[in-house]
Structures are given as structure tokens and as C-alpha cells.
């Protein structure tokens, strides 16, 4: 079965029909939590906006707090992946679905662990050359989705399974990402506002990609 980029993007747009508002709202929330929240904390710990602007170096305490916040937000970031997978599967998730990982402390720590370990692996491969790092990043790209469908997987099992599942599909995944570059350039001319719509589109397309390769591979196993 041929995995068509145009078909994946068509599926993404169909899945988002009537749900663009949710996607835009979630993208805005992600922006607030990941970018604005650490900045506000740095301002407060620097003594106010004026002091923060004039300060050459960010206080060490602010950097530590920002790092802690970034780590704490990892489960939410993965929850966003799961949110769009649910949309592709027609499950009609609410925004709260992206935060649902926090209901289980063990799952939250597991997601933090898999994100950090995956980052270390990609970094180590990147030390060799940039290209191997990119290839491994693509190979590990299905890890978060796989943990949604297979919570029983360990961190290493999920990463390994992603690498296995992406055999023969890495170039297609790369081309899928590349196909959005034109839209990204156009969004720059909207002062970034267009990204509120582009991010849900890309995220849904990536979820549709996962859904398709899983479906194709599982059918191949059946036959």
C-alpha cells in the first residue's frame, strides 16, 4: 500500500473539520506555557520588566526555575501529540485531554524519561555528523504515539519500536515535513499569527502519518 503525502494531508484537513478552533486554542496554550511563562518568571526574579531588559545575564535562580518548568511541561507536550492522534481517530477530545497524562504520576515521569533519553540519543548521534542526528530523530519520531497505544512499553522498547516501524518510511516522513515549509514562510508574513493554524495542521498530519503506517504494517502482518 502506497503512503501518499497528499492523502495524509487530506486526512489531516478532514480530521480538523469543525475542530480548528480547538487546535488554535491548544496551540495558543502551548505558546503561553512554553514561552511566556518562563519569561514572566525571569522578569519577576530579575526584579521587574525594566531590570530584566537592562540585565546582561539572567539570574541563575531564574534559569533553574525555567529548566524545572520545561521538564514539568514535557508530559503536556506529549499529551498534545496524543490530542491530535485522538482527533485523527475521530474521538473528539477536549483541550483537557492534553493534560490527562498528569493524572498518573508514574506515566508523567515515564514521559519525562523517554523525552530526555530520546534527546540524549539524538544528541550523541549528532556529535558524529548532523545528518545521522536528523536520521535518528526521524527514526524515533513515533515514540510518543507508540506509548499512547502501548503504555506497557518501557522507554527503551518504545524508542526501539519506533526505529523499527520507521524502516522504509523515514524519507516519506522527511518529505511530509518539508511540504509545510512554504506555509511556514507565509506565516512569517502574518507576524507569526498564521502558526496558530499551521501548527494544528502539521500536528494532525504527523498523527495521521503514524496512524497510516501502523495500519499498513499491521495489515501486512495479518497477511
Buried (B, 14 or more C-beta within 10 A) or exposed (E): EEBEBEEBBEBBEEBBEEBBEBBBEBBEBBBEBBEEBBEEBBBEBBEEEEEBEEBEEBBEEBBEBBEEBBEEBBBBBBBBBBBBBBBBEEEEBEEEBBBBBBEEEEBBEBBBBBBEBBEEBBEEBBEEEEEBBBBBBBBBBBBBBBBBBEEEBEBEBBBBBBBEBBEEBBEBBBEBBEBBEEBEEEBEEEEEEBBBBBBBBBBBBBBBBBBBBBEBBEEEEEE
